[in-house]
């Protein structure tokens, strides 16, 4: 386990939760309001999935996938992903990549390969990190841990809206089935299963707007005297 942060370590706020709960939108908005850096850990797993699909690797080949994770150069800037020098932003948004990323993330060797990359994002003035094991594994000493949840039906509704805005025509039933299958994989995997950290504040966003969720998160941050003004930074940027 990572040691408890001392006075010199940058503070961290973790936003964990299942797919479609809105954790990415919340984390990005919270980082913007606080003037902190933002880590979208899911992008790293999607990046590994993209490279695996490019190389036609089997998603059960843990050793090969771990080598991809260790050797890849992934950085985001302005919402765009540069992967080994190429812009792969549109690729990581595709549903097959999201499904593959969930499978890739089951492998302990892949998670181990990406662990230090995620911890390296912890820099001043602070970091807001979203994912599924930010508060339980990656930053167990985070000053604030939030587990953002929502009903599977609401999450499927949000995901379908996002996919349709990207030009993909998918049925609500298909998206809901995918959400439930992914939930099962994430919660049952042996390595870093999806669950709230012991000290996490659980927020159910089913009937909440993103503005309401953001205000709740900001109130929690204020209670812990976290945050200052300034512009947010993406992962891996100076």
C-alpha positions as CSV (number, residue, x, y, z in Angstrom):
1,X,0.0,0.0,0.0
2,X,1.2,3.5,-0.7
3,X,2.4,5.4,2.3
4,X,0.4,8.1,3.9
5,X,1.1,11.4,2.2
6,X,3.3,13.8,4.1
7,X,3.2,17.6,4.0
8,X,5.1,17.7,0.7
9,X,2.8,15.4,-1.3
10,X,0.2,17.0,-3.6
11,X,-3.3,16.4,-2.3
12,X,-5.6,14.0,-4.2
13,X,-9.4,13.7,-4.7
14,X,-10.5,10.3,-6.0
15,X,-13.7,9.8,-7.9
16,X,-14.5,6.1,-8.4
17,X,-17.6,4.4,-9.7
18,X,-19.1,2.2,-12.4
19,X,-19.3,3.2,-16.1
20,X,-21.9,5.8,-16.9
21,X,-22.2,7.2,-13.4
22,X,-20.8,10.5,-14.5
23,X,-17.5,10.3,-12.7
24,X,-15.4,11.5,-15.6
25,X,-17.6,14.6,-16.1
26,X,-17.5,15.3,-12.4
27,X,-13.8,14.8,-12.0
28,X,-13.0,17.1,-15.0
29,X,-15.4,19.8,-13.7
30,X,-14.0,19.5,-10.2
31,X,-10.4,19.8,-11.4
32,X,-11.4,22.9,-13.3
33,X,-13.1,24.6,-10.4
34,X,-10.2,23.8,-8.0
35,X,-7.4,24.6,-10.5
36,X,-6.0,21.1,-10.1
37,X,-4.7,18.5,-12.5
38,X,-7.0,15.8,-13.8
39,X,-6.3,12.1,-14.4
40,X,-8.7,10.0,-16.4
41,X,-7.4,6.5,-15.6
42,X,-9.8,4.9,-18.0
43,X,-8.0,6.4,-20.9
44,X,-4.9,4.4,-20.1
45,X,-6.8,1.1,-20.2
46,X,-8.6,2.1,-23.4
47,X,-5.2,3.0,-24.9
48,X,-3.9,-0.5,-24.1
49,X,-7.1,-1.9,-25.6
50,X,-6.6,0.1,-28.8
51,X,-3.0,-1.1,-29.2
52,X,-4.1,-4.7,-28.5
53,X,-6.8,-4.5,-31.1
54,X,-4.3,-3.0,-33.6
55,X,-1.9,-5.9,-33.0
56,X,-4.7,-8.5,-33.0
57,X,-3.7,-9.7,-29.6
58,X,-5.9,-11.9,-27.6
59,X,-7.4,-10.1,-24.7
60,X,-6.5,-13.1,-22.5
61,X,-2.8,-12.8,-23.2
62,X,-1.9,-11.1,-20.0
63,X,1.9,-11.0,-20.5
64,X,1.6,-9.4,-24.0
65,X,-0.9,-6.8,-22.8
66,X,1.3,-5.9,-19.9
67,X,4.2,-5.3,-22.3
68,X,2.0,-3.0,-24.3
69,X,1.1,-1.1,-21.2
70,X,4.7,-0.8,-20.1
71,X,5.9,0.4,-23.4
72,X,3.2,2.8,-24.6
73,X,3.5,6.6,-24.6
74,X,0.1,8.0,-23.8
75,X,-0.7,11.7,-23.1
76,X,-3.7,13.9,-23.2
77,X,-4.0,17.5,-24.0
78,X,-7.1,19.6,-24.6
79,X,-9.2,16.4,-24.4
80,X,-7.2,14.7,-27.2
81,X,-5.2,11.5,-26.7
82,X,-1.8,11.1,-28.3
83,X,-0.8,7.4,-28.3
84,X,2.7,6.5,-29.4
85,X,2.7,9.8,-31.3
86,X,-0.7,9.3,-33.0
87,X,-4.0,11.0,-32.3
88,X,-6.3,8.1,-31.2
89,X,-9.1,10.2,-29.6
90,X,-11.9,9.0,-31.8
91,X,-10.8,5.3,-31.4
92,X,-10.9,5.3,-27.6
93,X,-14.5,6.5,-27.7
94,X,-15.8,3.5,-29.7
95,X,-17.9,0.9,-27.8
96,X,-15.8,-2.1,-28.8
97,X,-12.8,-0.4,-27.3
98,X,-14.7,0.3,-24.1
99,X,-15.7,-3.3,-23.9
100,X,-12.1,-4.5,-24.6
101,X,-10.7,-2.1,-22.0
102,X,-13.0,-3.6,-19.3
103,X,-11.5,-7.1,-20.2
104,X,-7.9,-5.8,-20.3
105,X,-8.4,-4.2,-16.9
106,X,-9.0,-7.6,-15.3
107,X,-5.4,-8.6,-15.6
108,X,-3.2,-7.9,-12.6
109,X,0.0,-7.5,-14.7
110,X,-1.7,-4.8,-16.8
111,X,-2.9,-2.9,-13.7
112,X,0.6,-3.2,-12.1
113,X,2.2,-1.9,-15.3
114,X,-0.1,1.2,-15.3
115,X,0.0,1.8,-11.5
116,X,3.2,4.0,-11.5
117,X,2.0,6.0,-14.5
118,X,-1.1,6.9,-12.6
119,X,0.8,7.8,-9.5
120,X,3.1,10.0,-11.5
121,X,0.2,12.3,-12.2
122,X,0.2,13.4,-8.5
123,X,1.7,16.8,-8.8
124,X,1.1,20.3,-7.4
125,X,-1.2,22.0,-6.9
126,X,-3.3,18.8,-6.6
127,X,-4.9,16.0,-8.6
128,X,-8.5,14.9,-9.2
129,X,-8.4,11.2,-10.4
130,X,-11.3,9.2,-11.7
131,X,-11.5,5.5,-12.3
132,X,-12.6,2.3,-10.5
133,X,-9.8,1.8,-8.0
134,X,-8.3,5.3,-7.4
135,X,-9.3,5.4,-3.8
136,X,-8.7,1.7,-3.0
137,X,-5.4,1.0,-4.7
138,X,-3.8,3.9,-6.6
139,X,-4.2,6.6,-4.0
140,X,-5.3,5.0,-0.8
141,X,-4.1,8.0,1.2
142,X,-6.2,10.5,-0.8
143,X,-7.6,13.4,1.2
144,X,-11.1,12.9,-0.3
145,X,-12.6,9.8,-1.8
146,X,-16.0,9.9,-3.6
147,X,-17.8,6.8,-5.0
148,X,-20.2,8.1,-7.6
149,X,-23.0,5.6,-8.4
150,X,-26.3,5.6,-10.3
151,X,-28.9,3.0,-11.4
152,X,-27.9,0.8,-14.3
153,X,-30.9,2.1,-16.2
154,X,-29.9,5.7,-15.8
155,X,-26.3,5.0,-16.7
156,X,-27.5,3.2,-19.8
157,X,-29.6,6.2,-20.8
158,X,-26.6,8.5,-20.4
159,X,-24.3,6.1,-22.4
160,X,-26.8,5.7,-25.2
161,X,-27.1,9.5,-25.5
162,X,-23.3,9.8,-25.7
163,X,-23.1,7.1,-28.3
164,X,-25.8,8.7,-30.4
165,X,-24.1,12.1,-30.2
166,X,-21.0,10.3,-31.7
167,X,-23.1,9.1,-34.6
168,X,-23.7,5.5,-33.4
169,X,-27.2,4.1,-33.5
170,X,-27.7,1.6,-30.6
171,X,-30.7,0.4,-28.7
172,X,-31.3,1.1,-25.1
173,X,-31.6,-2.6,-24.4
174,X,-28.2,-3.4,-25.9
175,X,-26.5,-0.6,-23.9
176,X,-28.2,-1.7,-20.7
177,X,-27.0,-5.2,-21.2
178,X,-23.5,-4.0,-21.9
179,X,-23.5,-1.9,-18.7
180,X,-24.7,-4.8,-16.6
181,X,-22.1,-7.1,-18.1
182,X,-19.3,-4.6,-17.5
183,X,-20.5,-4.1,-13.9
184,X,-20.2,-7.8,-13.3
185,X,-16.7,-8.0,-14.8
186,X,-15.5,-5.0,-12.8
187,X,-16.9,-6.1,-9.5
188,X,-15.9,-9.7,-9.7
189,X,-12.3,-9.4,-11.1
190,X,-9.6,-10.6,-8.7
191,X,-7.4,-7.5,-9.3
192,X,-8.7,-4.3,-7.8
193,X,-12.4,-5.1,-8.0
194,X,-14.9,-2.2,-8.2
195,X,-16.0,-1.2,-4.7
196,X,-16.2,1.9,-2.6
197,X,-13.1,2.6,-0.4
198,X,-13.8,2.3,3.3
199,X,-13.6,6.1,3.8
200,X,-15.4,7.0,0.6
201,X,-18.5,9.3,0.5
202,X,-21.1,7.5,-1.7
203,X,-23.1,9.8,-3.9
204,X,-26.0,8.4,-5.9
205,X,-26.4,10.6,-9.0
206,X,-29.5,8.8,-10.4
207,X,-31.8,11.7,-9.8
208,X,-29.2,14.5,-9.7
209,X,-27.9,16.9,-12.4
210,X,-24.1,17.2,-12.9
211,X,-24.4,20.7,-11.4
212,X,-25.9,19.3,-8.2
213,X,-23.3,16.5,-8.0
214,X,-20.5,19.1,-8.5
215,X,-21.8,21.3,-5.8
216,X,-21.9,18.3,-3.4
217,X,-18.3,17.4,-4.3
218,X,-17.1,21.0,-3.8
219,X,-18.8,21.2,-0.4
220,X,-16.9,18.0,0.6
221,X,-13.7,19.5,-0.7
222,X,-14.2,22.7,1.2
223,X,-14.8,20.8,4.4
224,X,-11.3,19.3,4.0
225,X,-9.8,22.7,3.1
226,X,-8.9,21.5,-0.4
227,X,-8.5,23.5,-3.6
228,X,-7.4,26.9,-4.9
229,X,-8.0,28.9,-8.0
230,X,-6.3,28.3,-11.4
231,X,-6.6,26.3,-14.6
232,X,-6.8,22.5,-14.6
233,X,-4.2,20.4,-16.4
234,X,-4.5,17.1,-18.2
235,X,-2.4,14.1,-17.2
236,X,1.2,14.1,-18.3
237,X,1.3,17.8,-19.0
238,X,3.7,20.2,-17.3
